[in-house]
Amino acid sequence: YYSAFLLYNQEVKAIFMKKNLWISILDFFAPKRCYFCQKLGDAVCGECLNKQNFSVKILTRQAKHRATRDFYLSDREGVLRKLVDDMKFSNHQENYQVLAQILAQALVKNQMIQRNRPKIILIPAPTSEKHLRQRGFGHTEAISQELARILELRTQSIITRKTNFVQHGASAKVRKSQAAQSYELSGELDPEAIYCVFDDIRTTGSTLDAISGILLENGAQEVWNIYLMQQQI
């Protein structure tokens, strides 16, 4: 098992190095432009980043086995959608940083988040092995780590995958069935903490519901969800 683990890590590192070389070549011939104003430079220039006035939307629910609150920015559309899609499908790995900054700017304005920051622990929905190989990094883990750094939150990767199903293209029924069997807890929980499960996009909610259910079944007293966008279906 250890040898297989080392081999897998070497493969991921090799893919990551190849992707970084390719990104460097692309940057030389096609320099980055701001997603908002198209100015040459960063993915989102400082001026546009300061101009953004995103505020988090909140969904509340009464549920024993699901998160009681969802915090997210918008429906899956516009510049945010482009930033996420390019990060996941077009080798723009660096987009995770600006996505974390945009989300942090919105969350820091929310009184509930601000009031409970010492209690919050971010839990990233783990990226599948297939997507790790394809993209060279775990995008949910990267965004949650950067978000935790900016907002000075704790983060733990205590949810791991038992299977590596891919949700893209699956029906809501299949997603729910797969997600229910695909995750497990791999660490100790703090009963005083508020666990915030992070994912980039909520489609049917199967992943978020499965992970929050595991946390609640194992002693978590409060679970929230945080995600960037909601996919309308």
SERO-4910 file (N, C-alpha, C, O; in steps of 0.05 Angstrom, whole numbers):
BEGIN
 pado doro    nc1    nc2    nc3   cac1   cac2   cac3    cc1    cc2    cc3    oc1    oc2    oc3
  Tyr    A     16    -24      0      0      0      0     17     25      0     11     45    -14
  Tyr    A     39     25     16     56     48     18     70     54     -9     73     77    -17
  Ser    A     79     32    -22     92     35    -48     73     47    -68     80     64    -84
  Ala    A     48     37    -68     28     47    -86     22     77    -81     18     92    -99
  Phe    A     22     84    -55     17    112    -47     40    130    -58     35    151    -69
  Leu    A     65    120    -54     88    136    -64     87    139    -95     92    160   -105
  Leu    A     79    117   -109     77    118   -138     56    138   -146     60    153   -165
  Tyr    A     33    137   -133     11    156   -139     20    184   -135     14    202   -152
  Asn    A     34    190   -113     44    217   -108     63    226   -129     62    250   -138
  Gln    A     80    208   -139     99    215   -160     85    222   -186     92    241   -200
  Glu    A     63    207   -192     48    212   -216     34    239   -215     34    254   -234
  Val    A     23    245   -191      9    271   -188     29    294   -190     23    314   -203
  Lys    A     53    291   -178     73    312   -180     83    316   -209     87    339   -217
  Ala    A     85    294   -224     94    296   -252     73    311   -268     80    328   -284
  Ile    A     48    305   -263     26    318   -278     26    348   -271     23    365   -288
  Phe    A     30    354   -245     30    382   -236     53    397   -248     49    420   -257
  Met    A     77    385   -251     99    399   -263     95    404   -292    101    426   -303
  Lys    A     83    384   -306     77    388   -335     57    410   -339     59    427   -357
  Lys    A     36    411   -321     16    431   -323     28    459   -318     21    478   -332
  Asn    A     45    461   -298     58    487   -292     75    496   -316     75    520   -322
  Leu    A     90    478   -329    106    485   -352     88    495   -374     94    516   -387
  Trp    A     66    481   -379     47    489   -400     34    516   -394     31    533   -412
  Ile    A     27    521   -368     16    546   -360     36    569   -365     28    591   -374
  Ser    A     61    564   -359     82    585   -363     84    592   -392     88    615   -399
  Ile    A     83    572   -410     85    577   -438     61    593   -448     63    612   -463
  Leu    A     37    585   -438     12    599   -446     13    628   -436      5    647   -450
  Asp    A     24    632   -412     25    660   -401     44    677   -417     39    701   -420
  Phe    A     65    665   -429     83    681   -445     70    690   -471     73    713   -479
  Phe    A     56    672   -484     44    678   -510     16    691   -507      7    706   -525
  Ala    A      2    685   -485    -24    697   -481    -26    706   -452    -37    692   -435
  Pro    A    -16    730   -446    -15    740   -419    -43    742   -407    -63    745   -421
  Lys    A    -44    740   -380    -70    741   -366    -83    768   -369    -70    789   -371
  Arg    A   -109    767   -369   -125    792   -369   -145    789   -346   -154    768   -339
  Cys    A   -152    812   -334   -171    813   -312   -198    802   -323   -207    811   -344
  Tyr    A   -210    784   -308   -236    772   -316   -258    793   -317   -278    790   -332
  Phe    A   -255    815   -302   -276    835   -301   -272    857   -321   -290    864   -336
  Cys    A   -247    869   -322   -243    893   -339   -225    887   -364   -222    905   -381
  Gln    A   -214    863   -365   -196    855   -387   -169    869   -388   -155    867   -408
  Lys    A   -162    883   -367   -136    895   -365   -114    874   -362   -118    854   -348
  Leu    A    -92    877   -377    -70    858   -374    -59    858   -346    -56    879   -333
  Gly    A    -53    834   -336    -41    831   -310    -51    807   -295    -46    784   -304
  Asp    A    -64    811   -273    -74    789   -256   -101    779   -266   -114    792   -282
  Ala    A   -108    755   -256   -134    744   -263   -157    763   -255   -177    765   -270
  Val    A   -154    776   -232   -172    798   -225   -154    820   -214   -140    816   -194
  Cys    A   -155    843   -226   -137    865   -218   -147    875   -191   -169    871   -183
  Gly    A   -128    889   -177   -134    900   -151   -158    919   -151   -174    919   -132
  Glu    A   -160    935   -172   -182    954   -173   -209    940   -175   -228    948   -161
  Cys    A   -210    920   -192   -236    905   -195   -242    889   -170   -265    886   -163
  Leu    A   -221    878   -158   -226    863   -133   -238    880   -112   -256    872    -97
  Asn    A   -228    905   -109   -238    924    -89   -266    933    -96   -282    941    -78
  Lys    A   -273    933   -122   -299    943   -130   -321    923   -126   -345    930   -123
  Gln    A   -314    897   -124   -334    876   -122   -350    879    -96   -338    884    -75
  Asn    A   -376    876    -98   -393    880    -75   -410    855    -70   -434    857    -65
  Phe    A   -397    832    -72   -412    808    -67   -419    806    -37   -404    814    -20
  Ser    A   -443    797    -32   -451    791     -4   -463    763     -4   -475    754    -23
  Val    A   -459    748     18   -467    721     18   -497    719     21   -510    733     36
  Lys    A   -508    700      6   -537    692      9   -538    670     30   -519    654     32
  Ile    A   -559    669     46   -561    650     67   -587    634     64   -609    645     61
  Leu    A   -584    608     64   -607    590     65   -608    577     93   -587    568    103
  Thr    A   -631    577    106   -633    564    132   -653    541    130   -672    542    114
  Arg    A   -649    520    146   -667    497    146   -667    485    174   -648    487    189
  Gln    A   -689    472    180   -692    456    204   -687    427    196   -704    415    183
  Ala    A   -664    415    204   -658    388    196   -640    375    217   -622    388    228
  Lys    A   -645    350    222   -628    335    242   -602    325    230   -582    322    244
  His    A   -603    318    204   -581    304    192   -568    320    169   -554    308    152
  Arg    A   -574    346    168   -562    363    147   -553    389    159   -561    395    182
  Ala    A   -538    404    144   -529    430    154   -553    448    158   -573    447    143
  Thr    A   -552    465    178   -574    483    184   -573    509    168   -593    523    166
  Arg    A   -549    516    158   -546    541    143   -527    537    119   -507    523    121
  Asp    A   -534    550     97   -517    551     73   -509    580     68   -526    598     70
  Phe    A   -484    585     63   -474    611     56   -461    609     28   -443    592     23
  Tyr    A   -470    625      9   -459    623    -18   -462    651    -32   -475    668    -22
  Leu    A   -447    654    -55   -446    680    -68   -468    684    -88   -481    705    -88
  Ser    A   -472    665   -106   -491    670   -128   -499    644   -142   -489    623   -135
  Asp    A   -516    647   -161   -522    624   -179   -497    621   -197   -480    638   -199
  Arg    A   -496    597   -210   -472    591   -227   -475    606   -253   -487    596   -272
  Glu    A   -463    630   -254   -465    647   -278   -443    668   -277   -430    672   -256
  Gly    A   -440    682   -299   -423    706   -300   -393    700   -296   -383    679   -302
  Val    A   -380    720   -285   -351    719   -281   -343    697   -262   -322    683   -266
  Leu    A   -358    693   -241   -352    672   -221   -351    644   -235   -334    628   -229
  Arg    A   -371    640   -252   -372    614   -266   -347    611   -283   -335    589   -284
  Lys    A   -339    632   -297   -316    631   -314   -291    626   -298   -274    610   -306
  Leu    A   -288    639   -275   -265    634   -258   -263    605   -249   -241    594   -249
  Val    A   -285    594   -240   -285    566   -231   -281    547   -254   -264    529   -251
  Asp    A   -294    551   -276   -292    532   -299   -263    532   -310   -252    511   -316
  Asp    A   -251    556   -311   -223    557   -321   -204    544   -302   -184    532   -310
  Met    A   -209    547   -276   -192    534   -256   -194    504   -258   -173    490   -256
  Lys    A   -218    494   -263   -222    464   -263   -216    451   -289   -206    429   -290
  Phe    A   -221    465   -311   -220    452   -337   -200    464   -357   -195    452   -378
  Ser    A   -188    488   -350   -170    500   -369   -143    507   -357   -129    525   -367
  Asn    A   -135    493   -336   -108    495   -325   -102    521   -311    -79    528   -306
  His    A   -122    537   -305   -118    563   -291   -118    558   -261   -136    567   -247
  Gln    A    -99    543   -251    -99    534   -223    -98    558   -204   -110    557   -182
  Glu    A    -85    580   -213    -82    603   -195   -108    617   -189   -109    633   -171
  Asn    A   -130    610   -203   -155    623   -198   -166    617   -170   -183    632   -160
  Tyr    A   -156    596   -158   -167    589   -131   -161    612   -111   -177    616    -93
  Gln    A   -139    626   -115   -133    648    -97   -152    671    -98   -161    681    -77
  Val    A   -159    679   -122   -177    702   -125   -206    694   -117   -221    710   -106
  Leu    A   -213    668   -122   -239    659   -113   -241    659    -83   -262    667    -72
  Ala    A   -220    651    -70   -219    652    -40   -221    681    -30   -234    687    -11
  Gln    A   -207    700    -44   -208    728    -36   -236    739    -39   -246    754    -22
  Ile    A   -249    733    -62   -276    743    -66   -296    733    -45   -312    747    -34
  Leu    A   -294    707    -40   -311    694    -20   -305    706      8   -324    711     24
  Ala    A   -280    709     14   -273    720     41   -284    749     44   -294    755     66
  Gln    A   -282    765     23   -293    792     25   -322    793     31   -332    810     46
  Ala    A   -337    773     20   -366    771     26   -371    760     54   -388    771     68
  Leu    A   -357    739     61   -362    727     87   -355    745    111   -369    745    131
  Val    A   -334    761    107   -325    778    129   -346    799    136   -346    810    158
  Lys    A   -364    805    117   -385    825    122   -409    813    135   -427    828    144
  Asn    A   -410    786    138   -433    773    150   -430    771    180   -410    760    190
  Gln    A   -449    782    195   -446    783    224   -445    756    237   -431    752    257
  Met    A   -460    736    226   -461    710    237   -433    696    235   -424    683    254
  Ile    A   -421    700    212   -394    689    208   -374    703    226   -358    690    239
  Gln    A   -375    729    227   -357    745    243   -359    737    273   -339    734    287
  Arg    A   -383    735    282   -388    729    310   -378    701    319   -370    697    342
  Asn    A   -378    683    300   -371    655    306   -344    646    296   -338    622    297
  Arg    A   -328    665    286   -302    657    273   -285    640    291   -272    621    281
  Pro    A   -283    645    318   -266    628    334   -275    599    335   -259    581    341
  Lys    A   -300    594    330   -311    567    332   -310    552    305   -313    527    305
  Ile    A   -307    566    283   -311    554    257   -286    537    249   -263    546    252
  Ile    A   -292    514    238   -272    497    226   -281    490    198   -303    479    194
  Leu    A   -265    497    178   -271    491    150   -264    462    143   -242    453    150
  Ile    A   -283    448    130   -278    421    121   -282    420     91   -305    422     82
  Pro    A   -261    416     75   -265    415     46   -277    389     38   -269    367     48
  Ala    A   -295    390     19   -305    365      6   -281    355    -11   -272    368    -29
  Pro    A   -272    330     -5   -247    321    -18   -250    317    -48   -270    306    -58
  Thr    A   -230    325    -63   -229    322    -92   -224    292    -99   -208    279    -85
  Ser    A   -237    282   -119   -233    254   -127   -205    250   -139   -192    269   -148
  Glu    A   -195    225   -138   -169    218   -149   -168    224   -179   -148    233   -189
  Lys    A   -190    219   -193   -190    224   -221   -186    253   -227   -170    260   -245
  His    A   -199    271   -212   -196    300   -216   -169    310   -207   -158    329   -218
  Leu    A   -158    297   -186   -130    304   -178   -111    298   -200    -93    314   -205
  Arg    A   -114    275   -213    -96    269   -235   -100    288   -259    -81    296   -272
  Gln    A   -125    294   -265   -131    312   -288   -121    340   -283   -110    353   -302
  Arg    A   -125    350   -259   -120    379   -254    -94    384   -240    -84    407   -241
  Gly    A    -82    364   -228    -57    367   -214    -59    379   -186    -38    382   -173
  Phe    A    -83    384   -177    -86    394   -149   -115    391   -141   -133    388   -157
  Gly    A   -120    392   -114   -147    391   -104   -158    419   -101   -149    435    -84
  His    A   -177    426   -118   -186    454   -119   -202    462    -94   -199    484    -84
  Thr    A   -219    444    -83   -234    451    -59   -215    454    -35   -219    472    -19
  Glu    A   -195    437    -33   -176    438    -12   -160    464    -14   -155    478      6
  Ala    A   -152    472    -38   -136    496    -42   -152    521    -35   -141    539    -21
  Ile    A   -177    522    -44   -193    546    -38   -198    548     -8   -196    569      4
  Ser    A   -205    525      5   -211    526     34   -186    534     50   -189    548     70
  Gln    A   -163    524     42   -138    532     56   -133    562     54   -126    575     74
  Glu    A   -137    573     30   -132    601     26   -153    618     41   -147    638     52
  Leu    A   -178    608     40   -200    622     54   -194    622     84   -198    642     98
  Ala    A   -185    599     95   -179    598    123   -156    617    130   -156    629    152
  Arg    A   -136    619    112   -113    637    117   -122    666    119   -115    681    137
  Ile    A   -139    674     99   -148    702     98   -165    709    122   -162    730    134
  Leu    A   -184    691    130   -203    697    151   -193    688    178   -207    691    198
  Glu    A   -169    676    179   -158    665    204   -177    645    217   -184    647    240
  Leu    A   -185    625    201   -202    603    210   -185    578    212   -164    576    200
  Arg    A   -195    559    227   -183    533    227   -194    516    204   -216    520    195
  Thr    A   -178    498    194   -187    480    174   -176    452    179   -154    449    188
  Gln    A   -193    431    173   -185    404    177   -194    387    153   -217    390    144
  Ser    A   -177    369    144   -185    350    123   -192    323    136   -176    304    134
  Ile    A   -214    322    150   -221    298    165   -243    282    151   -253    262    162
  Ile    A   -251    290    128   -270    274    111   -254    263     88   -242    279     73
  Thr    A   -254    237     85   -239    224     63   -259    208     46   -281    203     54
  Arg    A   -250    202     22   -266    187      3   -262    157      6   -240    147      9
  Lys    A   -285    142      5   -284    113      4   -285    103    -25   -274     82    -32
  Thr    A   -298    119    -42   -300    113    -70   -293    138    -86   -290    160    -74
  Asn    A   -291    136   -112   -283    159   -128   -303    163   -151   -295    166   -174
  Phe    A   -328    164   -145   -348    169   -165   -345    198   -175   -335    215   -161
  Val    A   -354    202   -200   -354    229   -212   -383    237   -216   -399    223   -228
  Gln    A   -390    261   -205   -418    269   -206   -427    280   -233   -450    280   -240
  His    A   -408    291   -248   -415    305   -273   -432    287   -291   -423    265   -298
  Gly    A   -455    297   -298   -473    282   -316   -491    262   -303   -509    251   -316
  Ala    A   -488    257   -277   -505    238   -263   -531    252   -254   -532    276   -250
  Ser    A   -552    235   -252   -578    246   -244   -578    252   -214   -560    243   -200
  Ala    A   -598    267   -205   -599    274   -176   -601    249   -159   -590    247   -138
  Lys    A   -616    229   -169   -620    204   -153   -593    189   -151   -586    179   -130
  Val    A   -579    188   -173   -553    174   -173   -533    189   -156   -518    177   -141
  Arg    A   -532    215   -158   -514    231   -142   -519    226   -112   -500    222    -96
  Lys    A   -544    226   -104   -550    222    -76   -542    195    -66   -530    192    -45
  Ser    A   -547    174    -83   -539    147    -75   -509    144    -73   -499    132    -55
  Gln    A   -495    155    -93   -466    152    -93   -453    167    -70   -436    157    -56
  Ala    A   -463    192    -65   -451    208    -44   -455    196    -17   -437    197      0
  Ala    A   -478    183    -12   -484    171     14   -464    148     21   -460    142     44
  Gln    A   -452    136      0   -433    114      5   -404    121      1   -387    104      3
  Ser    A   -398    146     -4   -371    153    -14   -353    167      5   -330    172     -1
  Tyr    A   -362    175     29   -346    190     47   -345    177     75   -363    162     83
  Glu    A   -323    183     90   -321    173    117   -305    193    134   -289    209    123
  Leu    A   -308    191    160   -294    209    178   -267    196    185   -265    172    190
  Ser    A   -246    213    185   -219    203    190   -205    219    212   -181    221    212
  Gly    A   -220    230    230   -208    246    251   -228    251    274   -251    243    272
  Glu    A   -218    264    295   -235    270    318   -250    296    315   -240    314    302
  Leu    A   -274    297    326   -290    321    324   -290    337    350   -288    325    372
  Asp    A   -292    363    348   -294    380    371   -323    388    375   -334    402    358
  Pro    A   -336    379    397   -365    385    400   -371    414    403   -394    422    401
  Glu    A   -351    431    409   -355    459    412   -353    475    386   -359    498    385
  Ala    A   -343    461    365   -338    475    340   -363    477    322   -382    462    325
  Ile    A   -362    496    304   -382    498    282   -367    488    257   -348    502    248
  Tyr    A   -375    466    246   -362    455    223   -375    466    198   -399    464    194
  Cys    A   -359    478    180   -368    489    155   -357    472    132   -333    473    127
  Val    A   -375    458    119   -366    441     96   -364    459     72   -382    473     65
  Phe    A   -340    458     59   -336    475     36   -336    459     10   -323    438      8
  Asp    A   -350    469    -10   -349    459    -37   -351    482    -56   -359    504    -48
  Asp    A   -343    478    -82   -344    501   -100   -372    506   -111   -380    529   -112
  Ile    A   -386    485   -118   -413    488   -130   -432    468   -117   -426    445   -113
  Arg    A   -456    478   -110   -477    461   -101   -496    456   -124   -508    475   -135
  Thr    A   -500    431   -131   -519    424   -152   -544    412   -140   -565    426   -138
  Thr    A   -543    387   -132   -565    375   -118   -562    376    -88   -581    371    -73
  Gly    A   -538    382    -79   -532    382    -50   -525    355    -39   -522    352    -15
  Ser    A   -522    335    -56   -516    308    -47   -490    306    -32   -489    294    -10
  Thr    A   -469    318    -42   -443    317    -29   -444    331     -2   -435    320     18
  Leu    A   -454    355     -2   -456    371     23   -473    357     44   -466    356     67
  Asp    A   -496    345     35   -513    331     54   -500    306     65   -502    301     89
  Ala    A   -486    292     48   -472    267     57   -451    274     78   -449    260     99
  Ile    A   -435    294     72   -413    301     91   -424    313    117   -415    306    139
  Ser    A   -443    331    115   -454    342    139   -468    321    156   -468    322    181
  Gly    A   -481    301    143   -494    280    157   -474    263    173   -479    256    196
  Ile    A   -450    257    161   -429    242    175   -420    258    199   -416    246    221
  Leu    A   -415    284    196   -406    300    218   -426    300    241   -418    298    265
  Leu    A   -451    304    235   -472    305    255   -476    278    269   -481    276    293
  Glu    A   -474    256    254   -477    229    265   -454    222    284   -457    205    301
  Asn    A   -431    236    281   -408    230    297   -402    251    319   -379    252    329
  Gly    A   -421    267    325   -418    284    348   -417    314    344   -417    329    363
  Ala    A   -416    323    319   -416    352    314   -443    363    322   -464    351    317
  Gln    A   -442    386    336   -467    398    345   -479    418    326   -503    423    326
  Glu    A   -462    430    308   -471    450    289   -455    447    263   -430    447    264
  Val    A   -469    445    241   -456    443    215   -469    463    196   -493    464    193
  Trp    A   -452    478    182   -461    496    161   -447    488    135   -428    473    135
  Asn    A   -458    498    113   -445    495     86   -436    522     76   -449    542     79
  Ile    A   -413    522     63   -403    545     49   -395    537     20   -380    518     17
  Tyr    A   -406    551      0   -398    545    -27   -399    570    -44   -411    590    -36
  Leu    A   -387    569    -67   -385    593    -84   -411    599    -99   -421    621    -99
  Met    A   -422    577   -111   -444    581   -129   -464    558   -126   -458    536   -118
  Gln    A   -489    564   -133   -510    545   -134   -518    540   -163   -525    559   -178
  Gln    A   -517    515   -171   -526    508   -198   -556    504   -199   -567    488   -185
  Gln    A   -569    520   -216   -598    517   -219   -604    492   -237   -592    489   -258
  Ile    A   -621    474   -227   -627    450   -242   -657    447   -245   -667    428   -257
***
